[in-house]
């Protein structure tokens, strides 16, 4: 298959990429040889401390709140979550009221067909 200029641009980039396969393999070998396990271990420990430690602390805090270990803090958090849910529900107030109105009209007509 001959590559022409009217082929898709990605085909030309793929051909250029494939033609450098030996260079890429050599660069990969160099990176593998330069890899130092102790540096990787140190960096991974830093990542674990910075990422997973706060998540564990938040999990423990959530368990304390759910167990009502601190009643005032638990009450404040629960009330604030209820307020957020109520605020988000305001957007659906008009459609819910319209659905309730339709349900009442339909149920009234079913109970009293002659009006």
N, C-alpha and C positions, 0 to 999 in steps of 0.2 A: 504494500500500500504506500503510495507516494503522498506526502503531505503537501497540500496546496494552501495558498493563503486564504482561500475562501472557506476552509474548514473552520469549525468552531475554535475560538481562542484557547479553550481549555485543552484541546488536543495538542496544540503547539506547545503549551506549557508542560503537558504530560511528556511529550517527546523530549523536551529539554531536560526535564527532571530525570527521566529514565536514562538519558545519555550520561548522567553524572553518577550512576549507581556505584561505581568503584570509589569515587571521592566520598560519597555519603557513607559507604561501609567503613572506609578508613577513619572518617571523623567519628563514627559511632564507636569503633574500637578504641580510639583515643579517649573518648569520654568515659567508656567503661573502665579503661585502665587507670584513669585519673580519679575514679570514684573512691572516696574514703568513707568506710563504714562508720568510723567514730564521728566524723562531721555530720553524716546523715542522722545518726542516732541522736546527737545533740540537737540538731535542728528539729527533728521529729518530737523530741521531748518538749521543746519550746512551743511547738504547735499544739501539742496535747494540753499543755498547761494553759495556754492562752485561749483555746477553743473549748475544750471539754470541761475544764474546771468551772467556768462560769455557768455552763449548762447544768452541771451537777449541783451547784449552789442554788440555782433557780428551782431545780427539781425538789431539793430539800426544803426550800422556802415554801413552795407550793404544798408540800405535804404538811408542813406546820400550819399553814393557813387552813387547809381542808380539815385538819384535826382540831381546829379551834384552840390551838395551843396559846395563841394571843387573841383573846376574844375581840378586843377593840379593833385590831388590825384586820382580823378576819371579817368583821362586820363592815368595816370601811371598804374593803376590797369587794365583798359581795354586793354591797349597795352600789358601788361605782360600776360594777359589771351590769347590774340591773338597769342603771341609768343609761349606760351605753346601749344596751339592748332596746330600751324604750325609745331613745333618740333615733336609733336606726329604724325602729318600727314606725315612726311618724311618716316616713315616706310612703308607707303602705296603708295609712289610715283611711284615705278617701276610697281606694279600691276595696278595702275590707268593709267599709261602711256600705258601699254600693252592693257588694255581694250579700251582706247581711240584709239589706233592704229587699233584694230580689228573693232571698230565702224566706223572709217573712211574708212577702206577697204570695209566693207560691204555696207556702204552708197554710196561709189564711184561706186561699182559694180551694185548697184540698180539704180543709176542715169544714168550710162553709161554702159549698159550691153555688148556692143561690144568692150569696152575698149578704 
